[in-house]
């Protein structure tokens, strides 16, 4: 299985046990927009870091780029 390259699109800080504040760069999301039933979506991974980075951010935001392989077999049957 090929490892997906992470697409970092934002960061943030954990403010308390129930509040995480993040900032996202929309330019990094454009090519990852998916459409379903006429609505647009982007799957994101939000990770709490063990230690703050050099900017004091302890939350990392990346695009979920996982695409499951389509294992459905096609046949000649119309149903």
N, C-alpha and C positions, 0 to 999 in steps of 0.2 A: 504494500500500500504506500503510495507516494505521500510524503508529508507536505501539507499545504503551507505556503508562505504566509506569515501573519500580515494582515493589513491593519496597522494601527491607525485609528481615526480619532482618538481622543484620550482624555485622562481626567482625573478628578480627585476629590478628597472624600474620605469617609468622615462625615460631620458628627454622627453619633450612631448608636446601634440600629436605628431605623431610617437613617437619612444618608444617602450618597449623592453628592453633587458632581456632575460631570459636564465637560465641554466637548462638543463633537465638531470636527472639521467636515462640512458637507461635501467639499470638493473630493474628498477621498472615498465618498460613498456612491457617487454617481454610477460607476460601472457595476455596482453590486445590487442595484435595485431589482427586485423580483416582482412579478405581477401575478395576482391570483384573484379570480372572479372580479376583475375590473379595479381592484385596489392594489396599491403599491406597498411593498414591505422591504425591510432590511433586517436580517438577523444579526444581532450583535452579541459578543461575549464581553461580559463585564467581570474583571478579575480584581480581587482585593490583594494587594501586594503585602508581603511580610514586613517590608521596610519602605519608607518613602524614597522616591528617586531624588535626583539632584535639585529638582524644582519643588520638593515637598509634597509631590502627588503620591498617594498611596492606592489609587484606583487606575487600572488600565482598561481601555476600551478598544476592542478590535472587531473586525467584520468576521462573522461566521461564514467561512468559505467552503464548508463541507458540502459536497454534492454526492448523495448516494448513487451508486451505479444502478442503472435501470436493468433489473434482472428479468423483467417481463419478456417472455419469448413471443415473438410474433408468429402468426400462422396465417394460412390462407382462408380460414373460417371467417365469415362475416359477423360472428357474434363472439 
